[in-house]
Amino acid sequence: MAYWFPSREWLAAYRERLNDNETYETMSEGWGVDFEGDFVFEITDLPTAETTIGDLPEDLSESLRENLASLSEERIEELIADAPSALEERFEEQEHVENERERFISALCGTTIEDAPRVTWPDLRSEYPEDLANLLDQLDRYLDGSTVYTYLDLYDGRCRTAEVLEQTEERTAGFVLTAPYSKWNDLIDGTDVIESVMSQDMSLDGSITNVILYPEAAQELGDTAGRIETNFLF
């Protein structure tokens, strides 16, 4: 099963894989016992202002188009009549498209992810593919500007907690690892985390000495992420 990154589901799979990883358990024994070993992962620069719904991977965007294309004319007319002003304006901009259904699909798919909450209401959401509806809901809930924050409680070979933080939720942690979304993708694809910190592709707030004392554990954190079948949202 593939998991979308970033999402609650991906993070839950990551926690499960870490706790099933005997190498990680052995190599991280003692981590966090005499110091704060929990992490906040700060995923910055998600391209939500420049990415439209139609730009999302085909599994999401094409499924939406197919769902809307399958609706009756009466249903499309209902959705158009109930559309919020933000979507109505985009609909009117598509006047070069003669077919109302295609105008509606074009207007919706041309909406940026940042603006998606302004054009989505419960009746339209019910027509979204399940994965797309879930991911847009999560972005609306967790995205803080262009940043998503996740929290991992790592202690003595175990990952006790892994969660995406609410927009207004603050969590004090012993370490904060910060990087643009693209660099997190690189990490999942196999880039070494310590090399990324040393090259300043990722920024670490916390004791680098403690991390260096557990190089194999740090490597397993990255390698475990790479073993998850991942679909990148952007």
N, C-alpha and C positions, 0 to 999 in steps of 0.2 A: 504493500500500500504506500502511495506517495503522499507526502504532507506539504502543504503550502508554507513557504517561509516569507515573512514571519507570521506566525499564528499560534494560538493556544495549543492547537493539535500538534504542531511541530515541536513545541517546547515540551509537551507531555511525553511525546515519543522520545525526545532527547533524554529526559530524566529516566525513563524506563530503560533505555539502552545503557546509560551510565551505570545504573544500579545492577544491570545484568553483566557488566564488564568486569571480569575477575582481574584483568591486568590493571584497569584503573583503580579498583579497590585496593590492590596490593601496593601500587606505586603512590597512592595518595594517603596511605595509612599515616595518621598523625596530623594530616592537614586540618587546620582550623582548631586544633585542640588547645593550643596555647596562644592563639591569636584569632582575630576575626577572619574567617576564611570564606565568607559569603561574597558573592559577586552581583553587581548590577551590570548588565550588558546594555550599553547605550547605542542604539542603531540609528544613526543620523542620516539625513539627506535622502529620505525616501522620496522618489520623484512623483509625488501625488499631484503637484500643481501642473506638471507638464504631461502627465499620462492620462489618457482618456479611458473610459470604460471599454471602448472599442480597441484600444491598444493593448489590453490585457491579453495574456496567453489565450490561444484559441479554445482550450478546454472551457474557459469561462466566457469569453466574448462571443464565440460562435454558438455556444449553447443558449446564450441570451437571445441572439438573433433568431435562432431556430424556434425558441419558445414563443417569441412575439410573432413570428411569421405564421405560426400554427393557430393563432387566435382568430376567432370569428370577427367579421367586420363590425358587428354590434359591440363586441368586447373592446376592440380598438377604439371605437367612437366613445365608449364610456371612459376609457383611460384618458383620451385626449380632452374630453369635457372636464374631467376632474384634475387635470394636470396643474401643479402649482405654477406661479408666475415665472419662476426661473426656467422651468422646462417649456412653458408656453412661449417664452421669448425665443428660445432656441428652435422651437418648432416653426415659428414664424420666419426665422432666418433661413429655413430650408425651402423657401417658396419655389426654388428652381426644381424641386422634386415634386412631380405631379401626384403621385400616389400617396394618400394620407398615411397609410401604414408605413411606407418607406420613409416618409418625412419624420414620423414619430420615432422609428428605429434609429434613423440618422441623428436626430436631435439628442436622443438618450445616449447613444454610443459616442457622440462627440462631446459629452460632458466629462470634465476632468474628475479624477477620483476625489480631489479636494472638494469639489462642488457636489459630489454625488448625494450627500445627505439632503441638500436643498431641493433636489428633484425627485427624491424617492419618498413615497408615502405608502402606508400599509397595503393598499389595494394593488399598487404596482409591484411592490416587493413580493407579493404572493406569486407573481409571474416570473420572478428571477429563478435561475437555477439555484439549487440549495447551496452549493459551494460559494457561488458569487454572493448570494445574500448574506451568508455567514461571514465571509471575509470583509465585505463592505461594512457590516455591523461592527466587526472587531476594529477596523480602522477608525470608524467614527468614535468608538469607545476609548481606544487606547492611544491614538495618534495625538501627540503633543507638538503642534507645528508640523515639522517634517521628521519627528523623532519618535521612536518606540523604545520603551524601557522594559527590560526583562530582569527578573531577580532569580538567582540560584543560591540556595543555602547548601554549601558544600562542607561536609564535616566528616573527617576520619574515614575516608573511602566511600562515603555515601552522598547522594544528592537528596537531601531531605525535603526540599521544596523547589519547584520551578514554576514561575508564574509570570504572566504579562502584567505590568503595573498599570493601574488606572491613570488617566491624565493628571489627576490632582493628588495621586498617592505618592508619598515620599518614603523611601526606604534607605536607612543608613546601612552601608555595607563596608567590609574591609577593603574591597577592591571595586573599582569601576573601570570597565574596559569599553573604550569608545572608539567607534570607527564609522565611516559612511557605509551605507547599505551595500555598496558594491564590494567593499573590502570584507564584509561578513560573508558575502557570496563566495569570494575567493577562499576564505577560511574553510567553508563547507566543501569547497572543491579541492581542498588539500594543502593550502598554504600553511606553513608552520606558524603557530601563534607567537612563539617567542621571537622568531625572526621578524614577524610583522610588528611586534612592539619595538624591537631594536632598530628597525628601519623607519619607525615612526608612521607606518601605515595604520597602526592602531595605537591608541594612547592608553596607558595604564596608570591609574591613580591608585596607589597602594605600594606595598613593599615589593620591589622587583627582586630583592634578595630572597624572600620567601618563595617566590615563583621559581627562581633559578635553583633553589634547593630541591624542587620537585619537577625536574624537566620531563621525566617520563609521564608524570601525571598530566602536565600541561599538554604534552603531545597527544595523550589519549583523549583529552577533552576535545581537541580538534579532530582527531581521527574518528572519534565516535560520532561527531556531527556529520562527518563525511560518509559514514555508513548508512545514514538515514536516506531513504529514497525521497529526494526533495524536489518539489516544483517551486521555482522562484516566481514570486508574484510580479516582480518588475525585471 
